Amino acid sequence: MVVNQEIDAHVLTRVKRLFVIKTRFEAYLIIFALALGAMTRGAHYTVEYPGVGGYLLFAATAGAVFLGGAKILDALRYEREAQAMERQNADID
């Protein structure tokens, strides 16, 4: 029974790693997917709400992708810096 729990824990950690953004390339792929969906939604907004309102909503969807993408890239940089600090502290000790 203990072996099954260890295997289950190992499988869960491997599945969780699938949902962690590790590289800038992965981040760019995710940002691209977000942008594609946002632009599609924005295009629907221009059809659903003709005029200035639709274009403002379109711009809002694009802006949301810019903000989200910047946050993703910043988080990757902060994680990399934190890991470097941990390594540096481990070398000092």
C-alpha positions in Angstrom: 0.0 0.0 0.0 2.9 2.4 0.8 4.4 1.7 -2.7 1.1 2.8 -4.4 1.1 6.0 -2.4 4.7 6.7 -3.5 3.8 6.0 -7.1 0.7 8.2 -6.9 2.8 11.1 -5.4 5.4 10.7 -8.1 2.7 10.7 -10.9 1.1 13.8 -9.4 4.4 15.7 -9.2 5.0 14.8 -12.9 1.6 16.0 -13.9 2.0 19.2 -11.9 5.2 19.9 -13.8 3.3 19.9 -17.1 1.5 23.1 -15.9 4.6 25.0 -14.9 6.1 27.5 -17.4 9.9 26.8 -17.3 11.3 28.6 -20.3 10.7 31.9 -22.2 9.8 29.8 -25.2 6.9 28.2 -23.4 5.9 31.6 -22.1 5.8 33.0 -25.6 3.7 30.0 -26.8 1.2 30.6 -24.0 1.1 34.4 -24.7 0.5 33.6 -28.4 -2.4 31.4 -27.5 -3.9 34.0 -25.2 -3.5 36.7 -27.9 -5.1 34.5 -30.6 -8.1 33.9 -28.3 -8.3 37.5 -27.3 -8.2 38.8 -30.9 -10.9 36.4 -31.9 -13.1 37.6 -29.0 -12.2 41.2 -29.9 -13.4 40.6 -33.5 -16.6 39.2 -32.2 -17.0 42.3 -30.0 -16.7 44.5 -33.1 -19.5 42.6 -34.8 -21.7 42.4 -31.7 -21.2 46.0 -30.7 -20.7 48.1 -33.9 -19.1 51.4 -33.5 -16.7 52.9 -31.0 -17.9 50.5 -28.2 -16.9 47.4 -30.1 -13.5 48.9 -30.9 -12.9 49.9 -27.3 -13.7 46.3 -26.2 -11.3 45.0 -28.9 -8.6 47.3 -27.5 -9.3 46.1 -24.0 -8.8 42.4 -25.0 -5.5 43.3 -26.6 -4.4 45.3 -23.6 -5.3 42.4 -21.3 -2.9 40.1 -23.3 -0.1 42.7 -23.1 -0.5 43.0 -19.3 -0.8 39.2 -18.8 2.2 38.5 -21.0 4.3 41.0 -19.2 3.4 39.5 -15.9 4.3 36.0 -17.1 7.7 37.1 -18.4 8.4 39.0 -15.2 7.5 36.0 -13.1 9.9 33.9 -15.1 12.7 36.4 -14.5 11.9 36.7 -10.8 12.0 32.9 -10.4 15.3 32.6 -12.2 16.8 35.4 -10.0 15.5 33.6 -6.8 17.0 30.3 -7.9 20.3 32.1 -8.6 20.2 33.7 -5.1 19.5 30.3 -3.5 22.4 28.7 -5.3 24.7 31.6 -4.3 23.6 31.3 -0.6 24.1 27.5 -0.8 27.7 28.1 -2.1 28.5 30.6 0.7 27.3 28.1 3.4 
